[in-house]
Amino acid sequence: MASIAAWIDGAAARWSGAAYLEDAHGPRTVTYAGLRRGTRAWQRCLDDAGVPPGARVGVQLADPLDYAIALVSLLGAGRVAVPLDPGAPAAEVARVLAVARPVAVVSDGPEGLPPGLPVLSRPDPNADPGPARGGPGPARGDRAAGGIFLCTSGTTGSPKGVLLSERQLTHVAVGVAIHHRLTPADRGYCCLPLFHVNAEVVGLLATLAARACLVLDRRFSRRGFWAIIKDKQVTWINAVPAIITVLAADPAAAPSPGLVRFVRSASAPLSASVLGRFERAFGIPVVETYGMTEAASMITANPLHGPRKAGSAGLPAGAEVRIVQPDGQGCFPCPAGAVGRVQIRGRGVISEYAEGGPAGAIDPDGWLDTGDLGHLDQDGYLFLAGRSDDVINRGGEKIYPREIEDVLLAQPGVRFAAVVAARDEVLGERPVAYVVPAGPDPGQPLEDALREACEAALPRPKRPAAFHLVPELPVGPTGKVARRRLQELAAARG
């Protein structure tokens, strides 16, 4: 597997003037030749600052193109990038830095950073400083040195260090490019946060592997979205269910026929009803996928050309997948259709946590317990049921929130929905639903419609005990619902 430094060199040699990155809102462009100049400038900067190969360097920049150039250049220069959220409070940044322990950081300024942590000045990416004086550079990268260090807390709240080596990153990036049939003619769109593995591997590195172009946006906005897609001649979109849901609710401004090949959905399960509404409105296929930080992003994906099953995360496309008994004891596989714990292993999957990981999460044979629940159907497609920590125990009966959420999201007056556990004095827990209406708050009529829909589709124990209409759901940077905050709200309501 070629190194990222070799990818940069090869792309610059053959597609020197081709665009690698573009600004969604302006003419700013980074060519492959510019990426090579930027990487060499960073190499010289790191050498001069005494940052050795393999050292960890934080990246915290507000501008997405600056962020992307710094992150990819660090990899090309044989260092380990530590992506940081530029909008996070100082306490959260300090929490991540305490786990990652970088030797320096690339930042817009020292504000919010711990005192004493060196802040590197960004070199001019347009100035070619010539070959680096030592260490791995674009021409001779040390593939064992570079990587990405990420912190993931999952449902535990405690940071777990995940070190993804350059070999893992390039392996998965190539797999993404092959699965989605990316070529130098492709132009992707990404508004997902660059401090998360999806945008880093599926966005930046898979694009680099394919010698394609990626249009970067600071954030998603429904207003003007399709105009950007048309103006930038985007051929595929890297999205999350929240974005697809918002777009599906407003099909007025569709793109030109045949412009976008597909929309990729990741980071959270996508409702089958929302997927159907989007595809009917725009005629663009949605490829639902499943991934996680510990696997350098993609684990499963629906085929781009082949049977796509709505509500499924698809077939294994980056790792082996097995379903074992939900109690987590032993490794006894579940039959097709039976819900159990999702476990994975493969070349892109970590063999151990760098810092703070739970003991026993990875067994001696390399199987990592994801903490997710799901089942494989007869064709090998994965269907996720939710996180093991999200399961609602109502008097001994296990209730999976997604089963209820799918019923709610199928109703025409619902934009978003989430189901969490509320305390029950008799049965222990009961499901309650939080619903964001699709339009102006209709009040009681919508609650009545939701109750009737659940009565028609769900057995009595799975029907929500209450429906709360709210203006929005708390979500994280990647669009995942912050269920813990909803559970706290449910507990406060009593």
Order of alpha helices (4+ residues) and beta strands (2+ residues): alpha-beta-beta-alpha-beta-alpha-beta-alpha-beta-beta-beta-beta-alpha-beta-alpha-beta-alpha-beta-alpha-beta-alpha-beta-beta-beta-beta-beta-beta-beta-beta-beta-alpha-beta-beta-alpha-beta-alpha
